[in-house]
Amino acid sequence: MSSEVEETQSKPLKLVNCVSCGANAFIPGELRPLEIADCSKCGGELMMPMMLEHFELNSRIAAGGMGTVYRATDSVLKRDVAIKLMQPELVEDEEGLEGFYAEARAMAKLNHTNIIHVYQFGQLKNQLYLVMELALAGSLDQLIDQHRAVSELQVLDVGIKIASALDAALKHKLLHRDIKPGNILFNADNEPKLVDFGLVCKSEAGVDYSEQIWGTPYYIAPEKLRREPETFLADMYSLAGTLYHSITGHTPFEAPAIDDVVLAHLNTPLTPPHKWVSSITSPTSDAIVRAMEKKPAKRYQSYDEFIMALTAARSQLLRSQAASSPPSKPRPVKPVAAEEATAPRGWFRRKK
C-alpha cells in the first residue's frame, strides 16, 4: 500500500492556470501537449500547454470541422491571441487543405472593426495554424442562452455592425455562408466580431450544390435549399434569422425534426418578431421580416438598404425610450443676492 502511495506522489505535476475559476491548479505532468485534465477546484477544463514557435497555447476555446481554436500568449509582442490549429487529418485532404488556406486568405483581405483580424498564418512541420485577434467576452449564442431574448437595442447594434462587416466582405467579392449566433463573438469592449470564414466563397464563382448544401439549418436561406444561385442575399437572410432568434428567444422556424425546420424555410410563413414579444417595435420587426423574405428579390437589395432600415429602427426606439422615461428633476437653484445677480458676468464684488 505504501509503495502505491509513494508511486502516486512521485508522479510529476505541472502548475497551470484554470481559465474557468482563475485559480492555479496542478495537472499530471505526463500529459502530452494539448491533452485535457479536470481542475481539482472547479471541475473546469485544464490543458497541458504547448509551444508553437513563440506562441504558448494554454487553453481550448472552441472546436469545429476545420480545426480547434486555442487561447495563446505571444511571447514576443506580449499579448493574448487566438490560434486555430488545422485538424491533422485534413493535411492529407486536398479539399480540406484548400478550405483552410481559403479561410486564411479571406480573413487577411478584410480590415473591418467587426471582423476578427488575422495576425499571422504559418506552418510548423505538418501543423498549419492561423493567429487571430482574441475575443473572449462570449458569443451571441451564449448571450441568447443566458437571457433568453437579447434587448432590442443590442440586437439592432449587432445587426448594423455585422451587416457592415458583410458589406465589407462583399466589396472583396466574398460570401460568408454560415452566419449564425455562434459565429458572432464579443471582445472586451462588447464589440461584435464576425468569425469563421471556413465556408467562404467568391460571390461571382457560384456554388456547386450537386453533393452537399452547407449552412446551419435554423438560419439557412431558402434559395440554397432550392439549389439556386447563391448571392449576398443568402447571407442577409441568415443574419436576419440570427437577429430574429436573438430578439425573440426563438429560432425563425421550430420543429421537432431538422428536416421539418428546413422545409419551413421553404414553405412556412414567418411569424413577425413582435408577435412573439409585444414590446418589439414595428420598424425593427418589419426590417427583420423583409430581410427574411423567401424570395431574394423581395429582400433589401443592398446591405446599405438593410443598414438604413435597422438604423432608422434604432433611432425610433431611442426616441420612444426617451419619451417614456420620467423627466429628470430640476436642480435646486442657489439663492443669489440682488447685487450679485445684477453684476455683469465675469465681474465680482470685493467684500467690505
C-alpha positions in Angstrom: 0.0 0.0 0.0 2.8 2.5 0.9 4.6 1.7 -2.3 1.4 2.7 -4.2 1.2 6.0 -2.3 4.9 6.7 -3.0 4.4 5.9 -6.7 1.4 8.3 -6.9 3.2 11.0 -5.1 6.3 10.7 -7.3 4.3 11.4 -10.5 5.4 14.8 -12.0 2.9 17.6 -11.7 2.6 20.9 -13.7 1.1 24.1 -12.4 -1.3 25.8 -14.8 -3.9 28.5 -14.5 -7.6 27.5 -14.8 -9.5 29.8 -17.2 -12.8 28.8 -15.5 -12.1 29.8 -11.9 -8.8 31.7 -12.3 -7.0 29.5 -9.7 -3.7 27.9 -10.1 -4.0 24.1 -10.2 -1.8 21.1 -10.8 -2.3 18.6 -13.7 -0.3 15.4 -14.3 3.0 16.2 -15.9 2.9 13.2 -18.1 0.1 14.6 -20.2 1.1 15.4 -23.7 0.7 19.0 -25.0 -2.9 19.9 -25.6 -4.3 17.0 -23.6 -7.0 17.8 -21.1 -7.5 17.2 -17.4 -10.1 18.4 -14.8 -9.5 21.3 -12.5 -9.4 20.0 -8.9 -11.0 23.2 -7.6 -13.9 23.8 -10.0 -14.0 20.8 -12.3 -13.3 23.0 -15.4 -11.1 22.1 -18.3 -7.3 22.3 -17.8 -4.9 21.8 -20.7 -1.3 20.9 -20.9 0.3 24.0 -22.6 2.1 23.7 -25.9 4.7 26.0 -27.5 4.2 26.7 -31.2 7.2 28.8 -32.2 6.9 31.9 -29.9 3.2 31.2 -29.0 2.2 29.3 -25.9 -1.2 27.6 -26.3 -2.7 27.4 -22.8 -6.5 26.7 -23.1 -9.0 25.5 -25.6 -11.7 27.9 -26.8 -13.7 26.0 -29.5 -13.5 23.2 -31.9 -15.0 22.8 -35.4 -14.8 20.9 -38.6 -11.7 22.6 -39.9 -9.8 22.9 -36.7 -9.6 23.8 -33.0 -9.1 27.3 -31.6 -6.9 27.9 -28.6 -6.2 30.9 -26.4 -2.4 31.6 -26.6 0.2 34.1 -25.5 2.5 35.8 -27.9 5.8 35.8 -26.0 7.4 38.4 -28.4 4.6 41.0 -28.6 3.3 40.2 -25.0 -0.3 39.9 -25.9 -3.0 37.2 -25.9 -4.2 35.9 -29.2 -6.4 33.1 -30.6 -4.7 30.3 -32.6 -6.6 28.0 -34.9 -4.9 24.7 -35.5 -5.9 22.8 -38.6 -7.2 19.3 -37.9 -4.2 16.9 -38.6 -6.2 14.6 -40.7 -7.0 17.4 -43.1 -3.3 17.7 -44.1 -3.8 14.8 -46.5 -7.2 16.1 -47.6 -6.8 18.3 -50.6 -10.2 19.9 -50.3 -9.9 20.4 -46.5 -6.4 21.9 -47.0 -7.6 24.3 -49.6 -10.5 25.3 -47.4 -8.1 26.2 -44.5 -6.0 28.3 -46.9 -9.1 30.0 -48.3 -10.3 31.0 -44.9 -6.9 32.5 -44.0 -6.7 34.4 -47.3 -10.2 35.7 -47.0 -9.8 37.0 -43.5 -6.4 38.5 -44.3 -8.1 40.6 -47.0 -10.7 42.0 -44.7 -9.9 45.0 -42.5 -13.1 45.9 -40.6 -13.7 46.6 -37.0 -16.4 43.9 -36.8 -14.4 41.1 -38.4 -11.8 39.2 -36.4 -8.3 40.3 -37.5 -5.7 37.8 -38.8 -2.2 38.4 -37.5 -0.3 35.5 -39.0 -0.6 32.3 -41.0 2.1 29.7 -40.6 3.2 26.1 -40.7 5.4 24.2 -38.3 6.3 20.7 -39.6 2.9 19.4 -40.7 0.8 21.7 -38.5 -0.9 24.6 -40.2 -2.1 27.4 -37.9 -3.8 30.8 -38.0 -3.1 33.5 -35.5 -6.1 35.8 -34.9 -7.4 38.6 -32.7 -8.8 37.3 -29.4 -12.5 37.9 -28.5 -13.3 36.3 -25.1 -16.4 38.0 -24.0 -18.7 35.2 -25.2 -20.8 34.8 -28.3 -24.2 35.9 -29.3 -25.3 32.3 -28.9 -24.2 32.3 -25.3 -26.0 35.7 -24.8 -29.2 34.1 -26.0 -28.8 31.2 -23.7 -28.2 33.5 -20.7 -31.0 36.0 -21.3 -33.4 34.0 -23.5 -34.0 37.2 -25.5 -31.5 39.9 -26.1 -32.5 43.6 -25.8 -33.8 45.2 -28.9 -31.2 47.9 -28.8 -28.3 45.5 -28.6 -29.8 43.3 -31.4 -30.1 46.4 -33.6 -26.5 47.4 -32.8 -25.2 43.9 -33.7 -27.3 43.8 -36.9 -26.0 47.2 -38.1 -22.3 46.3 -37.4 -22.4 42.7 -38.8 -24.3 43.9 -41.9 -21.5 46.4 -42.4 -18.9 43.7 -41.9 -20.7 41.5 -44.5 -20.8 44.5 -46.9 -17.0 44.9 -46.5 -16.6 41.2 -47.4 -18.9 41.7 -50.4 -16.7 44.5 -51.7 -14.0 41.9 -51.9 -16.5 39.6 -53.6 -16.7 37.3 -50.6 -19.7 35.5 -49.1 -19.5 34.2 -45.6 -22.2 31.5 -46.0 -22.6 30.5 -42.3 -24.0 33.4 -40.4 -25.4 32.3 -37.0 -25.2 33.4 -33.4 -22.3 31.1 -32.6 -20.2 32.9 -35.3 -20.6 36.4 -33.7 -18.3 36.9 -30.8 -17.8 39.9 -28.5 -14.5 41.4 -27.4 -13.7 43.1 -24.0 -15.4 46.3 -25.3 -18.6 44.4 -26.2 -17.9 45.0 -29.9 -19.3 42.2 -32.1 -16.8 40.3 -34.2 -17.7 38.1 -37.2 -15.6 34.8 -37.2 -15.3 31.5 -39.0 -14.9 32.1 -42.7 -14.4 28.3 -43.3 -17.2 28.2 -45.9 -16.3 31.4 -47.6 -16.5 31.6 -51.4 -16.2 34.1 -54.2 -19.5 35.8 -54.8 -19.2 35.5 -58.6 -17.9 31.9 -58.6 -21.2 30.2 -57.8 -21.6 27.2 -55.5 -21.8 23.6 -56.5 -24.8 22.0 -54.8 -24.5 18.7 -56.6 -23.3 16.9 -53.5 -23.9 18.9 -50.3 -25.7 22.1 -49.1 -23.6 23.9 -46.5 -25.2 26.0 -43.8 -26.9 25.9 -40.4 -30.5 24.6 -40.7 -32.0 27.2 -38.4 -30.8 30.2 -40.4 -30.3 28.8 -44.0 -31.7 30.8 -46.9 -34.5 29.1 -49.0 -32.6 29.6 -52.3 -29.8 27.5 -51.0 -32.3 24.7 -50.3 -33.7 25.2 -53.8 -30.2 24.9 -55.2 -30.5 28.3 -56.8 -27.5 30.6 -57.4 -26.2 31.9 -54.0 -25.7 35.7 -53.6 -25.1 38.0 -50.7 -28.9 37.9 -50.1 -28.4 34.5 -48.6 -26.0 35.9 -46.0 -28.5 38.7 -45.4 -31.3 36.2 -44.8 -29.1 34.3 -42.3 -28.1 37.5 -40.5 -31.8 38.4 -40.2 -32.6 34.9 -38.9 -29.8 35.4 -36.3 -31.3 38.7 -35.2 -34.8 37.1 -35.1 -33.5 34.4 -32.7 -31.7 37.0 -30.6 -34.6 39.3 -30.1 -37.4 36.8 -29.7 -35.6 33.9 -28.0 -37.0 31.6 -30.8 -35.4 30.4 -34.0 -37.3 31.6 -37.0 -38.8 28.2 -37.5 -39.1 25.5 -34.8 -39.9 21.8 -35.3 -39.0 18.5 -33.6 -37.1 17.3 -36.7 -34.4 19.2 -38.5 -35.9 18.2 -41.9 -39.1 20.0 -40.8 -37.2 23.1 -39.9 -35.5 23.1 -43.3 -38.9 22.7 -45.1 -40.3 25.5 -43.1 -37.8 27.9 -44.6 -39.3 27.0 -47.9 -43.0 26.8 -47.2 -44.0 28.2 -43.8 -44.8 31.9 -43.4 -42.6 33.7 -40.9 -44.2 34.8 -37.7 -43.1 38.5 -37.2 -40.9 39.1 -34.2 -43.4 41.4 -32.5 -45.9 38.6 -32.4 -43.5 36.7 -30.1 -42.5 39.8 -28.0 -45.0 42.6 -28.0 -42.5 45.2 -26.9 -40.5 44.9 -30.1 -41.1 48.0 -32.2 -42.7 47.7 -35.6 -39.7 49.2 -37.6 -37.4 46.5 -36.1 -39.9 43.7 -36.7 -40.6 44.9 -40.2 -36.8 45.2 -41.1 -36.1 41.6 -40.0 -39.2 40.2 -41.8 -38.3 41.9 -45.0 -34.7 40.6 -44.9 -36.1 37.1 -44.4 -38.4 37.2 -47.4 -38.4 33.7 -49.1 -37.8 35.3 -52.5 -34.5 37.1 -52.6 -35.9 39.8 -54.9 -38.2 40.9 -52.1 -35.4 41.4 -49.6 -33.4 44.6 -49.3 -31.3 44.8 -52.5 -28.1 46.0 -50.7 -26.6 46.0 -47.3 -26.8 49.8 -47.3 -30.6 49.5 -47.5 -30.7 46.9 -44.7 -28.4 49.0 -42.5 -30.6 52.1 -43.2 -33.7 50.3 -42.1 -32.0 49.0 -38.9 -30.5 52.4 -38.1 -34.0 54.1 -38.6 -35.5 51.4 -36.3 -32.7 52.1 -33.7 -33.3 55.9 -33.8 -37.1 55.5 -33.3 -36.5 53.0 -30.5 -34.2 55.5 -28.7 -36.7 58.3 -29.2 -39.6 56.2 -27.8 -37.4 55.2 -24.8 -36.5 58.9 -24.2 -40.2 59.9 -24.4 -41.3 57.3 -22.0 -38.6 57.8 -19.4 -39.6 60.0 -16.4 -38.4 63.6 -16.6 -35.4 64.4 -14.6 -35.9 66.6 -11.5 -34.7 70.2 -11.9 -31.7 71.1 -9.9 -32.3 73.4 -6.9 -31.2 76.9 -7.6 -29.0 78.6 -5.1 -30.4 82.0 -3.9 -28.3 84.9 -5.1 -28.1 88.3 -3.6 -29.7 91.1 -5.8 -26.5 93.0 -6.2 -24.7 89.8 -7.3 -27.4 88.9 -9.7 -27.2 92.3 -11.5 -23.4 92.3 -11.7 -22.0 91.9 -15.2 -20.9 88.3 -16.0 -17.2 87.9 -15.1 -17.3 90.6 -12.5 -17.0 90.1 -8.8 -17.6 92.4 -5.8 -15.0 92.7 -3.1 -16.4 92.1 0.3 -16.1 95.0 2.7 
